[in-house]
Amino acid sequence: MKKLYQNEIFVIFIMCLFQGIFLLYAISNLSISYYEAEIFYDKKSLVSLIANLSCEIFGRNDYALRVPFILIHFANAAMIYKISKFILKRRFDMVVATALFMALPASMSSAILLNPAGIIVFFTLLAIYFAKSEYNIALFVLLSVCALIDRAFFMLYVGFGIWALYTRKKELLLLCIALFSFSVIFYDVSSEGKPKGYFLDTVGVFAGAFSPLVFLFFIYTIYRIWIKEEKSLLWFIATSALCLTMLFSLRQRVPLEMMLPYCVIATPLIIRVLFNSYRVRLPKFRTFHKIAVGVTLVSLAVSYFAVIFSDVMYEAMFANKPQRHFIYKFDVARQLASELKNRGVKSVSCEDERLCLRLKFYGLPSGDSAFIYADKPEYVSDHKNSIQNIDIYKRGVRIAKFYVKI
């Protein structure tokens, strides 16, 4: 048993294995959302290319769509472990930092939803690894390539640029300024628009992405390092993303899928601050820390299983208004497509064009084989029996109702 405890690679493998099972279960309850369908059919981004290639090989289904991003999630976990070696001294601490990253709701969401977050995390961690290992040529090439992958990497250049200024790395600073300017101009990243405050909304999303108490630990970690401890590259990246997000949220809505990836990677910093504060105290003075960690773990576990077993929440919390469930926009389409196919439908037209794009993924292209209404049309007489009802159920709860003219 002691050998297994000391073999951190084996422990991380077991964690990935069990989380893989949980994530596959979560996928079984998901349908493609409109936002994901837009990405899938856009075919310009790296996320779209990965998803389309997987579906081309394994068929067009939710597992083929999402499993590649689970693999990216596991690669990110491995990179977190590698990065932790530059920040943490004990192998146990490195494993805990990796486990915390894997358990964060935001990390799990990036593993099963079609979005660029997982890719942003991977290339950010790889850039940090190159920087700390002093692979300067590889770092410069990687940073340059990132500018062509996604507009969200402009935030990476901010963090790297401030760190380069802090450590007096002139060549890296000039490169970051150039790449930041390119990203802002090429991708039209701006702060224009009618001023409106979204600060509280942003804080709420961050709290959900980390789980509320872990988010408080994260804020404390950023503050603690700011005033007392050594500032690492990882700290500069996470702090830059957090501060700019909160600042811009005072006047406009910030696309958090672009900013959160730079914050969730800070788990090695959280663990370092937590364990340093815990171990510096005598055992009899550690009671508060034990209670705080225990309550935080319970909070994190609730958030974790809320993501995995989201379907159960329809019955437990959203039986009367299922549309309020946070997972609802990732639901319904697959079940509706299956029912339509069972009734011989080959193509569809919809009042809601967004629904049509989602159904297209499941093999129902636009056409006149059937017309789908969200509300019963009054101008079609019932006695002709031309309108059919389709009810979608989850856990015994009717979550959607459609009227179909075939």
N, C-alpha and C positions, 0 to 999 in steps of 0.2 A: 504493500500500500504506500509506503514511503517513497519508493521509486516512482510510482505513478504520480504522486504528489509533486515530485521534483521534476518530472518530465513535462514541462509546460507545453511543449508542442503537442503531445498526446492529449492533454487536457483541452487545449484549444480545438483540436480535431473533434473531440467528443462534443464540445459546445456547438461547433458548426453542424455536426450530425443531427443533434437534437433540434437545433433551431431550424435546420433545413426541413425536418418533418413538420414542424409547426407552420413554417412559411408555405409549404405545399398545401397544407390544410387551409390556410388563409386564402390562397389562390383559388381553391375549389369553390369559394363563396363570392368570387369577384366576377364582374363583367367589365368589358372595356368601357371607359367613360368617354364623354365627348372630347375632353381635353387630350386624352390618350389617343383617341382615333385621329384627331388632327395631327398629332405628332407622327403616328404610324403612316398616314397617307401623305404627309409632307415630303418624306424621302430626301430631305436635305441635311438633316442633323445626324450626328453620330448615333444618337439614341434610336432614331428611325431606321438607320442602316442596320444596326444590330438586331432590332426587333424584326425587320423584314427578312433578313437573312435567316434567322432562327425559324420563322414561320414558313419560309420557303423550304427548309430542310425537314422540319418536323410537322408541318401542317399548320393551318390557321386555327389556333385554339389558345386559350388563356395560358396554358402551361408553356407552350412554345413562345408566347409573347413575353412572359415574365421571368422564366427560369434563368435566362442569361444575366439578369440583373441580380438574382440571388447569388450567382457565381461571382459577380462583381462585388457584391456585399461581403462575401467571404474573403475575396482578395483584399478588400479594404480592411477587414479585421486583421489579416496577416500584416498589412502595412502599419496599422496602429501598433501592433506588437513590435515591429521593427523600429518604429519611431520612438516607442517607449524606452528603448535601450539608451537613447541619448538623454532621457529625462529622469528615468527611475533607476534605482540601484538594485533593487531586489526583484528576483524573477516572479515571486508571488504578486508583487505590485503590478508588474507588466501584464500578468494574466488577468488581474482584476480590472485594469484599465481597458483591456481588450473586451472583457465580458460586459463592462458598462457600455462601451460603444455599441456592441451588438444588441444590447437590450433597450437602447433608447428608441422611443417610438419613431422619431425622425429617421433613424438609420434603418429600422425595419420597413418603414414606408417606402424608402428609396429602393429596398430590395424587391418589393412586390408591385410597385406602381411604375408606370412608364413615364419617367422624367429624368432629367440630366443630373440629378443630385449625386447618385452613386459614381458617375463618371467624374464629376467635379471633385468629389472626395478622393478618388483614386489618384488623379493627376496631381492634386494638391499635396497629398502625402508623398507621392513619388518625388515631387520637386523638393519637398522638405528633406527627404532622405538624401537626394543628390547634394543639396546644399550642406547638410551636416557631414556628409562623407567627403566633401570637397571635390566632387566630380563636376568641376565648373563647366566644362564643355557640354557635358550631358545636360546640365541644368539650363544653360543658355538655349540649347536646342529645344528642350522640353517646353520652356516658357514661351518660346517663339511659336511652337506648334500649337500650344493651348489657345493662342489668340485666334487660330483658325477653326477651333472646335466649337466654342460656345461663347456667347457674349458675357456670361457670368464670370469668366476668368478675369475680367477687369478688376474684381475685388482681390484676386490673388496678387496682382501687380501692385495694388495699394499696400497690402501687408508686406510683401517682399521689399517694396521700395522703402518703406519706413524702416524696416530692419536693416536694409543696406545703408541707409543714411545713419542709423544708430551705430552700426559697426564699421562705417567708413569704407564701404565697398563701392568705389566710384563706378566701375564698369557695370556692375549689377544695377546700380541706381539708374544709370543712363538707359540701360535696356528696359527697365521697368517703366520709366517715364515714357519711352518711345512706344512700348506695347500698350500701356494704358491709354495713351493718346490715340493709337490706332483703334483700339476697342471702342472707345467712346465715339469716335467719328464713324467708323465702319458700321457699327451696330446701332448707332443713333441712341446711345445711352444718355438720357437727359433727366432733368428734374423739372421740366415744364409742366404746366397744367394748373388748374384752379386749386389754390391752397386749401387743404382740408386735413384735419388731424386724424391720424390712425394709430396714435401711440399706444393706447390701451389695447386695441385690436392686435397690434404687433406683439405686445407683451404677452397677451393671451395665447397667441400662436406659438411663441417661444416656450411658454410654460407647457403647452401640450406636446411640443416637439421633444422636450427633455423629460417631461413629467414635472409637476410643479416644484417639488422639493429639490430635485436634481438641478433644476434651473436656478434656484436660490444658491445652491452650492457653486454653480458655474459663475454666477455674478460675484459671489464672495471670492472665488479663486482669482478672477480677473482683478478685483480690487486689491487683494492681498499681495499678489505678485507686483502690481503696479507700485505699491508703496514700500514693499519690504524685500522682495526676493529677486533673484536673477531673472532677467527677461529673455526668453528664448524666441526663436523664430516662430514657433507654434503660437506663443502668446501674442506676438505682434499680429499674426494673421487673424486669430480669433477675436482679439480686442478691436482691431480695425473694422471687422465685419459687424460686430455688435454695436459699436459706437456709431458708425455711419448709418446702420439700419435704424437705430433709435432716433438719430438726428433727423433723417429724411422722413421718418414716419410722423413727425410733427406737422408736416405740410402735405404729404401725399402718401398714397398706398405704395408700399415697397414690395416688389416681387420676391417674397421670402424664399422661394425655391432657389434663388440665386445667392442668398446670403447664409441661410442655415447650414449648408454643408461646411462652411468655414468655421462654424462654432461647435458642431457636434464632434469634431475631431479633437477637441480640447480635453478629452477624458484623461489622458496621461497627466495633464496639469491638475485636474480636479483630484485625482488619486494622490499625487505628490503632496499637495497642500493638506489634504485630509489626513493622510498617514503621518506626515511630519507633525501636525498639530496633535495627533493622537499619541504618537510614540514619545514625544518630548515630555509627556506627563507621567507621573507615577500612577500605578494601577488604580489606586483608590480615588484618583481625580479624573478617571476616564468615563465615569458613569454618564455624563451628559453626552459625550461623543457616541457612546454605545446606543443610547436611546435615540439620538438624532439619526444615526445610520440605520437603525432598525426601522424607524418610521419612514425614512426615505426609501428603503428597500421595499416596504409594503406599498408605498405610493407608486414606485416604479413597476412593481409586479402587477398592480391593478392596470396601469397604462399598457403594459406589455400584453396582458391577456385580453384587454379590451380591443387591441388591434387584431390579435390572432382569432379570437372567438367573437368577432363583431356581429355575426349572425344571431347569436344568443341574445344580444341586446335588443333586437326587435321585440322579442317576447317579454323581456324583463323591463324595458324602459320606454319603448316606442310603439307599443301596440296600437295606440290611438292615432298617433301622427308619425308614421314610419318615415315620411319625407324629411323629418328633422334629424334622422340618424346621420352621423358624419360619413357613413359608408354608402349612403343611398345613391349618390351619383355614380358609384362604381357597381351598381346592382341593376337588376331587372332585364337588361338587354339580352343576355344569353338565354335566360328562361323564356323570354318573349319570342326570340328567334326560333328556339326549339319547338315551341307550341305552334308557331306559324308554319313551320316545315311539316309538322304532323298533320296539318290541315291542307297540305298540298300547295302552299304558297311558294312561289319561286322568286318574286320580286315585290317590292313595297313602295308605296308613297305615303308620306306622313305629313300631318299638320306641323309637326316639330321636325325641322330638317336636321337638327342635331341627333335625334333618335334614328333617323335614316342612316346617318353616317356610322353610327354605332352598329346597327343591324347589318350594314354592308360587310363588316369584319366577319360576321358569322354566316356569310354566304347568301345574303339577301340584298342584292343590288337594287338601285332605284328602278321602278317600273310600275306597271298598272295591274299586276296580279292581285294586289290587295291595297286597300287604303286604311290607314290606322288613325283613329281619333282618340284623343285623351278624354273628351266629353262626348256623350251620345248626341249625334246629329239629329236635330228635330225635323229636318226636311226629308228624311228617309222613313217610309212607312214600315212598321213592324210586321204587318201581315205578310209581306213579301219574304220575310225571313232572310233578308239580305245582310242584316247586321248581326255579327256574332260577338259574344263577350269573351274576353280573355282575362282571367284573374291570375295574378302572380302572388304566390305565397312563400313566406320564409318562416320556418318554425311555427307553423300554424297561424301566422298573422298575414292578412292580405296587405301587401305593401304597394300594389299597383293594380289598376283596372284599365283595360283598353277596349275600344269598340272597333271592330274590324269589318270592313265591307269587302267581301270576296266575290 
